Amino acid sequence: MKIAVVGATGMVGGVMLQVLEERMGRRVGTLLPVASARSIGKTVRFMGREVPVVGLEEAVHARPDLALFSAGGGTSLEWAPRFAEAGSIVIDNSSAWRMDPDKLLIVPEVNGHLLAGKDFSKGGIIANPNCSTIQMAMALAPLHARYTVQRVVVSTYQSVTGTGMKAVQQLHDERGGKEVAGERAYPFRIEGNVLARCDVFLDNGYTKEEMKLVWETGKILDPAIRVTATAVRVPVTGGHSEAVNVQFARDFHLHEVQELLAAAPGIVVEDDPANDVYPMPLHAQGKDAVFVGRLRRDESLPNTLNMWVVADNLRKGAATNAVQIAEALFPPPVA
């Protein structure tokens, strides 16, 4: 296969290369790491060798089978259609195409079956959901199938890695008591602090990150599900955590909820609070699973559950989900 990774020198792009090597590496005949003009000529490491970075124009002309995009919405809006017109299947990690009614928004374990119903023989664009949406949709999907989710109240505790390299550098500088090197990712200190803002504020008073949870959950799972969200940035690097309150149409038994989640692909249940077993971003870092725990009945409302959901936002929340879509589109040959 010939595969382009657009944004290969960025934080998510680097993880995409790592996950691609782990899951599909032997099937990649030609890798095209793509980045901005200032990175052309640099190299990235893949399958034990150094591969030179190329520009977008060169990558389009190479007509890759697959193009994994993680270079921001502006780049995706301009270049994803050009790759698709050249016959490539684009899997885009930005928000550019997610709510386009003509584009699939895919979490493979939840709605991956939709891929089989669309013709990508001449190329096309598939949207990768937002990181915070992916992990919540993973936890909600098996429960929605059994009890029907009616309303979700979610508060997120999001890693600085979701903002990018500048944010990680700011946290490290502040943690080390140094002046922040270069441009700050956040207008306020993040070490020893939490910021009740992820992404830009919209006219309704919510941030774009909060509304992504509303919009994308409806598209992936069910538009009838009502969602309200508060997204918060916290000084951690391991992954995103979410406190999720779910109201169902039907009542449930906690042991059955635990069994449904444990049986769902891609989910690991860590729910033994008596022995301090519950999900943490420190343990989720570098893993592809979504971890769910602190399962308990909301005693203030009927048919309502509280749960704690954690995942590595760079892997399952971005790179792994994209590569899983690629695996579904290009399954390995049967031996």
C-alpha positions as MATLAB code, in Angstrom:
seq = 'MKIAVVGATGMVGGVMLQVLEERMGRRVGTLLPVASARSIGKTVRFMGREVPVVGLEEAVHARPDLALFSAGGGTSLEWAPRFAEAGSIVIDNSSAWRMDPDKLLIVPEVNGHLLAGKDFSKGGIIANPNCSTIQMAMALAPLHARYTVQRVVVSTYQSVTGTGMKAVQQLHDERGGKEVAGERAYPFRIEGNVLARCDVFLDNGYTKEEMKLVWETGKILDPAIRVTATAVRVPVTGGHSEAVNVQFARDFHLHEVQELLAAAPGIVVEDDPANDVYPMPLHAQGKDAVFVGRLRRDESLPNTLNMWVVADNLRKGAATNAVQIAEALFPPPVA';
ca = [
       0.000    0.000    0.000;
       0.969    3.630   -0.540;
      -0.028    5.722    2.474;
       0.327    9.469    3.119;
       0.303   10.886    6.638;
      -0.489   14.598    6.421;
       0.789   16.450    9.480;
       3.393   13.758   10.108;
       5.677   16.024   12.156;
       2.934   17.121   14.580;
       2.000   15.523   17.888;
      -0.941   13.478   16.566;
       0.869   12.803   13.287;
       3.764   11.262   15.174;
       1.401    8.963   17.047;
      -0.328    8.091   13.759;
       3.009    6.918   12.372;
       3.589    4.846   15.499;
       0.131    3.233   15.413;
       0.350    2.696   11.651;
       3.643    0.871   12.133;
       2.213   -1.260   14.944;
      -0.980   -2.266   13.174;
      -0.304   -2.076    9.417;
       3.445   -1.547    9.074;
       4.294   -4.649    7.050;
       1.624   -3.752    4.500;
       2.945   -0.233    3.838;
       5.007   -0.376    0.664;
       5.433    3.401    0.360;
       5.060    5.915    3.171;
       4.638    9.594    2.324;
       5.127   11.712    5.465;
       3.651   15.107    4.606;
       4.176   18.410    6.388;
       4.466   22.144    5.794;
       7.166   23.664    3.588;
       9.496   24.324    6.527;
       9.630   20.593    7.323;
      10.288   19.321    3.788;
      13.596   17.482    3.715;
      13.446   16.458    7.364;
      12.862   12.799    8.110;
      10.562   10.683   10.252;
      11.339    7.195   11.454;
       9.126    4.353   10.210;
       9.764    0.603   10.271;
      13.382    1.145   11.303;
      14.315    3.599    8.562;
      14.367    7.347    8.023;
      11.748    8.539    5.521;
      12.007   12.058    4.044;
       9.122   14.489    4.528;
       7.427   15.710    1.348;
       5.018   18.531    0.526;
       1.288   18.297   -0.124;
       1.566   18.796   -3.878;
       4.049   15.959   -4.260;
       1.924   13.683   -2.099;
      -1.239   14.347   -4.146;
       0.606   13.602   -7.389;
       1.778   10.284   -5.892;
      -1.891    9.192   -5.664;
      -1.701    7.264   -2.380;
      -4.259    4.573   -1.618;
      -4.861    6.186    1.756;
      -4.235    9.637    3.259;
      -4.405   10.079    7.030;
      -4.910   13.771    7.820;
      -3.988   15.477   11.079;
      -3.015   18.956   10.030;
      -5.925   21.188   11.084;
      -9.266   22.084    9.575;
      -8.001   24.645    7.094;
      -5.564   22.210    5.523;
      -8.222   19.500    5.420;
     -10.800   21.721    3.738;
      -8.326   22.697    1.028;
      -6.419   19.463    0.461;
      -8.633   16.517    1.443;
     -10.831   16.976   -1.663;
      -7.727   17.086   -3.857;
      -6.501   13.764   -2.489;
      -9.989   12.292   -2.874;
     -10.174   13.505   -6.491;
      -6.843   11.763   -7.105;
      -8.430    8.505   -5.938;
      -7.208    8.445   -2.331;
      -9.366    7.541    0.639;
      -8.897   10.345    3.156;
      -9.408    9.751    6.885;
      -9.475   13.220    8.405;
      -8.836   13.898   12.076;
      -9.922   17.562   12.022;
     -13.439   18.898   12.605;
     -13.709   20.059    8.982;
     -15.919   17.261    7.632;
     -17.496   15.735   10.728;
     -20.945   17.269   10.436;
     -21.068   17.192    6.630;
     -24.171   15.089    5.909;
     -22.389   13.445    2.977;
     -19.411   12.277    5.074;
     -19.329    9.305    7.427;
     -18.273    9.981   11.034;
     -16.878    6.694   12.256;
     -15.952    4.967   15.503;
     -15.270    1.453   14.166;
     -16.552   -0.408   17.245;
     -19.773    1.654   17.226;
     -20.806    2.332   13.611;
     -18.033    0.820   11.514;
     -20.635   -1.209    9.614;
     -21.527    1.984    7.710;
     -18.228    1.762    5.827;
     -19.436   -1.309    3.950;
     -22.390    0.599    2.559;
     -20.367    3.281    0.786;
     -18.320    3.032   -2.402;
     -14.765    4.299   -1.936;
     -13.362    2.715   -5.104;
     -12.715    6.169   -6.567;
     -11.625    7.813   -3.325;
     -13.525    9.779   -0.719;
     -13.379   11.452    2.692;
     -14.190    9.867    6.060;
     -14.257   11.934    9.253;
     -12.583   10.861   12.481;
     -14.619   12.100   15.494;
     -13.324   14.380   18.210;
     -11.247   12.681   20.901;
     -13.667   13.379   23.753;
     -16.611   12.168   21.656;
     -14.928    8.888   20.681;
     -14.397    7.653   24.228;
     -17.866    8.688   25.379;
     -19.548    7.101   22.346;
     -17.633    3.882   23.009;
     -18.987    3.720   26.564;
     -22.527    4.752   25.629;
     -23.021    2.473   22.615;
     -23.593   -0.910   24.353;
     -25.778    0.743   26.986;
     -27.848    2.606   24.390;
     -28.495   -0.669   22.577;
     -29.948   -2.207   25.753;
     -31.553    0.652   27.710;
     -31.895    3.572   25.207;
     -29.951    6.647   26.260;
     -32.191    9.707   26.600;
     -29.921   12.366   28.114;
     -26.225   12.739   28.900;
     -24.520   15.265   31.181;
     -20.754   15.104   30.683;
     -17.886   16.991   32.298;
     -14.469   16.435   30.728;
     -11.001   16.682   32.258;
      -8.814   17.014   29.187;
      -5.073   16.513   28.803;
      -2.855   19.319   27.530;
      -1.790   16.973   24.725;
      -5.142   17.766   23.148;
      -3.887   21.292   22.475;
      -0.561   20.206   20.996;
       3.177   20.522   21.499;
       3.092   24.155   22.675;
       0.743   23.218   25.487;
       2.936   20.330   26.621;
       5.959   22.639   26.545;
       4.090   25.275   28.570;
       3.161   22.707   31.213;
       6.724   21.375   31.413;
       8.201   24.881   31.672;
       5.753   25.923   34.390;
       6.252   22.660   36.251;
      10.010   23.213   36.169;
       9.684   26.802   37.372;
      11.048   28.184   34.104;
       9.875   30.984   31.868;
       7.574   29.627   29.177;
       9.634   29.204   26.013;
       8.083   30.709   22.900;
       4.384   31.342   22.394;
       2.041   30.257   25.170;
      -0.683   27.756   24.344;
      -2.944   29.056   27.122;
      -3.436   32.643   28.317;
      -3.164   31.486   31.930;
      -0.930   29.165   33.893;
      -1.966   25.510   33.477;
       0.317   23.864   36.065;
      -1.547   23.775   39.393;
      -4.653   25.076   37.667;
      -7.679   24.032   35.610;
      -9.097   26.045   32.720;
     -12.843   25.910   32.070;
     -12.248   26.350   28.365;
     -11.359   23.926   25.576;
     -11.404   25.516   22.102;
     -13.176   28.807   21.317;
     -16.352   30.151   22.899;
     -19.459   30.189   20.702;
     -22.435   32.542   20.743;
     -24.440   30.224   23.013;
     -21.802   30.443   25.772;
     -20.508   26.917   25.194;
     -17.107   26.161   23.754;
     -16.709   24.442   20.406;
     -15.314   21.381   22.223;
     -18.480   21.144   24.305;
     -20.708   21.425   21.246;
     -18.699   18.744   19.425;
     -19.835   16.337   22.129;
     -23.425   17.371   21.446;
     -23.325   17.341   17.634;
     -21.097   14.311   17.076;
     -22.803   12.035   19.598;
     -26.074   12.587   17.755;
     -24.532   11.743   14.400;
     -22.664    8.649   15.609;
     -25.233    7.158   17.983;
     -28.691    8.703   17.806;
     -29.900   12.275   17.118;
     -32.585   11.797   19.784;
     -29.955   11.697   22.565;
     -29.813   15.027   24.409;
     -26.303   15.998   25.506;
     -24.985   18.880   27.593;
     -21.268   19.271   28.276;
     -18.626   21.189   30.212;
     -15.072   20.760   28.907;
     -12.131   21.538   31.200;
      -8.378   21.527   30.555;
      -6.303   19.957   33.356;
      -2.505   19.752   33.891;
      -2.033   16.106   32.844;
      -0.531   14.507   29.734;
      -1.819   10.923   29.806;
      -5.292   11.284   28.344;
      -8.797   12.644   28.700;
     -11.152   11.767   31.564;
     -14.924   12.218   31.606;
     -17.584   12.147   34.306;
     -20.648   10.927   32.410;
     -24.196   10.981   33.804;
     -26.598    8.971   31.639;
     -30.388    8.822   31.868;
     -32.025    5.813   30.181;
     -35.550    5.065   29.004;
     -35.420    1.758   30.920;
     -34.057    0.758   34.288;
     -30.865   -1.262   34.658;
     -28.958   -3.499   37.036;
     -25.402   -2.435   37.786;
     -24.011   -5.935   37.338;
     -25.603   -6.081   33.872;
     -24.144   -2.674   32.962;
     -20.727   -3.937   33.984;
     -21.171   -7.106   31.907;
     -22.322   -5.165   28.823;
     -19.345   -2.846   28.990;
     -16.858   -5.657   29.649;
     -18.153   -7.533   26.592;
     -17.960   -4.503   24.294;
     -14.932   -4.401   21.945;
     -12.297   -1.862   22.876;
     -13.542   -1.293   26.431;
     -11.789   -2.309   29.647;
     -13.830   -2.150   32.849;
     -11.875   -1.028   35.939;
     -14.525   -0.876   38.622;
     -13.465   -2.061   42.068;
     -13.522    1.114   44.184;
     -13.097   -0.818   47.442;
      -9.601   -1.693   46.232;
      -8.955    1.672   44.552;
      -9.416    0.253   41.069;
     -10.780    2.866   38.672;
      -9.565    4.423   35.408;
      -6.780    6.992   35.435;
      -5.082    8.838   32.550;
      -1.707    7.829   33.959;
      -2.547    4.181   33.251;
      -4.407    4.852   29.978;
      -1.439    6.593   28.362;
      -0.036    4.629   25.435;
      -2.979    2.220   25.321;
      -5.729    1.849   22.729;
      -8.602    0.853   25.013;
     -11.301    3.011   26.582;
     -11.380    2.468   30.337;
     -14.664    2.675   32.259;
     -15.281    2.566   36.001;
     -16.927    4.219   39.047;
     -20.207    2.687   37.871;
     -22.972    3.717   40.235;
     -26.636    4.573   40.238;
     -27.568    8.269   40.333;
     -29.824    8.265   43.384;
     -31.365   11.635   42.506;
     -33.075   10.460   39.287;
     -34.701    7.236   38.051;
     -32.955    5.087   35.419;
     -29.770    7.158   35.668;
     -26.142    6.004   35.822;
     -22.852    7.701   36.673;
     -19.612    6.479   35.134;
     -15.999    7.591   34.731;
     -14.472    7.193   31.259;
     -10.763    7.561   30.417;
      -8.748    7.134   27.216;
      -5.472    8.232   25.651;
      -6.656   11.097   23.431;
      -3.699   10.771   21.055;
      -4.276    7.067   20.455;
      -7.926    5.928   20.614;
      -9.013    9.562   20.588;
      -7.221   10.227   17.296;
      -4.527    8.042   15.712;
      -5.755    4.565   16.650;
      -9.332    5.298   15.627;
      -8.114    6.563   12.229;
      -5.922    3.513   11.639;
      -8.764    1.207   12.708;
     -10.906    2.801    9.982;
      -8.079    2.134    7.526;
      -7.899   -1.508    8.667;
     -11.619   -1.902    8.049;
     -11.273   -0.465    4.544;
      -8.127   -2.429    3.707;
      -8.368   -5.749    5.558;
      -5.288   -7.954    5.395;
      -5.342  -10.678    2.751;
      -6.589  -14.043    3.951;
      -3.700  -16.471    4.354;
];
